[in-house]
Amino acid sequence: MIGFSLVGTGTGRGPMWPDSYSNEVVFMAVRIRLQRRGSTKRPFYAVVVADAKMPRDGRFLEKLGTYNPLKESDKLEMAMDRYTHWVGVGAIPTDTVASLLKRTAAAG
């Protein structure tokens, strides 16, 4: 990608914040993603803010909402003010969460 680079530490421990004088963009390690809940063959998901290194169903920072793929209408319920806050401080939504939000916005 043009204009994007990731500054490495050289120790294999992930990205490092660049100098304050640098114009390089550093990706934040916090993601807005789905966490699977529910039973076998009855999926139900929670939309959570989690560290990218945590497992899918592991520890998270905050629960933003829910997604029920089996429900006919209003599948995604989310606190948009908290979503806006987390995106504002640098959290990156996964492709799935971004497409769900786009689909919900187009429907409503």
C-alpha positions as CSV (number, residue, x, y, z in Angstrom):
1,M,0.0,0.0,0.0
2,I,1.3,3.4,-0.9
3,G,1.9,5.6,2.1
4,F,1.7,2.9,4.7
5,S,4.6,1.2,6.4
6,L,5.0,-0.9,9.6
7,V,7.9,-0.1,11.8
8,G,9.4,-3.2,13.3
9,T,11.4,-3.6,16.5
10,G,13.7,-6.3,15.0
11,T,13.0,-8.5,18.0
12,G,10.0,-10.3,16.6
13,R,7.7,-8.7,19.2
14,G,5.6,-6.8,16.7
15,P,5.3,-3.2,15.7
16,M,6.9,-0.3,17.5
17,W,5.8,3.3,17.7
18,P,7.9,5.5,15.4
19,D,9.5,8.8,16.3
20,S,7.2,11.7,16.9
21,Y,9.0,13.4,13.9
22,S,8.2,10.5,11.6
23,N,5.3,10.5,9.2
24,E,5.0,6.7,9.1
25,V,1.6,5.1,9.9
26,V,1.5,2.4,12.6
27,F,-1.3,-0.1,12.8
28,M,-2.9,-0.5,16.2
29,A,-3.1,-3.9,17.7
30,V,-6.8,-3.5,18.7
31,R,-9.5,-5.0,16.5
32,I,-13.3,-4.8,16.5
33,R,-14.4,-8.4,15.7
34,L,-16.9,-11.2,16.3
35,Q,-16.7,-13.6,19.2
36,R,-18.7,-16.8,18.7
37,R,-21.2,-17.7,21.4
38,G,-24.2,-20.1,21.2
39,S,-24.4,-23.8,20.9
40,T,-23.6,-26.3,18.1
41,K,-25.5,-25.4,14.9
42,R,-27.0,-22.4,16.7
43,P,-24.4,-19.6,16.2
44,F,-24.7,-16.3,18.0
45,Y,-21.9,-13.7,18.0
46,A,-20.9,-10.8,20.2
47,V,-19.2,-7.8,18.6
48,V,-16.2,-7.1,20.9
49,V,-13.1,-4.9,21.0
50,A,-10.1,-7.1,21.6
51,D,-6.3,-7.2,21.3
52,A,-5.3,-8.8,18.0
53,K,-3.1,-11.3,19.8
54,M,-6.0,-12.7,21.9
55,P,-7.8,-15.9,20.7
56,R,-11.2,-15.5,18.9
57,D,-13.2,-16.4,22.0
58,G,-10.7,-15.1,24.5
59,R,-10.3,-12.0,26.6
60,F,-11.7,-8.7,25.3
61,L,-11.7,-5.1,26.2
62,E,-15.4,-4.2,25.7
63,K,-18.5,-5.7,24.3
64,L,-20.2,-3.4,21.7
65,G,-23.2,-5.5,20.6
66,T,-24.5,-8.7,19.2
67,Y,-25.1,-10.4,15.9
68,N,-27.6,-13.2,15.3
69,P,-27.4,-14.7,11.8
70,L,-30.5,-16.9,12.4
71,K,-32.8,-13.9,13.1
72,E,-34.9,-12.6,10.2
73,S,-34.6,-8.9,10.9
74,D,-32.4,-6.6,12.9
75,K,-29.6,-9.1,13.0
76,L,-26.9,-6.6,14.2
77,E,-27.4,-4.6,17.4
78,M,-24.5,-2.4,18.3
79,A,-23.8,0.7,20.5
80,M,-22.7,3.0,17.7
81,D,-21.4,5.7,20.0
82,R,-18.9,3.2,21.5
83,Y,-18.0,1.9,18.0
84,T,-17.3,5.5,16.9
85,H,-15.2,6.0,20.0
86,W,-13.0,2.9,19.4
87,V,-12.5,3.7,15.7
88,G,-11.6,7.3,16.7
89,V,-8.8,6.0,19.0
90,G,-7.5,3.7,16.3
91,A,-9.2,0.3,16.6
92,I,-9.6,-1.4,13.2
93,P,-12.8,-3.4,12.4
94,T,-12.4,-6.8,10.7
95,D,-13.7,-7.2,7.2
96,T,-16.7,-9.2,8.5
97,V,-17.7,-6.5,11.0
98,A,-17.3,-3.8,8.4
99,S,-19.5,-5.6,5.9
100,L,-22.2,-6.2,8.5
101,L,-22.2,-2.5,9.4
102,K,-22.4,-1.6,5.7
103,R,-25.3,-4.0,5.1
104,T,-27.1,-2.7,8.2
105,A,-26.7,0.9,7.1
106,A,-27.9,0.1,3.6
107,A,-31.0,-1.7,5.0
108,G,-31.9,1.0,7.6
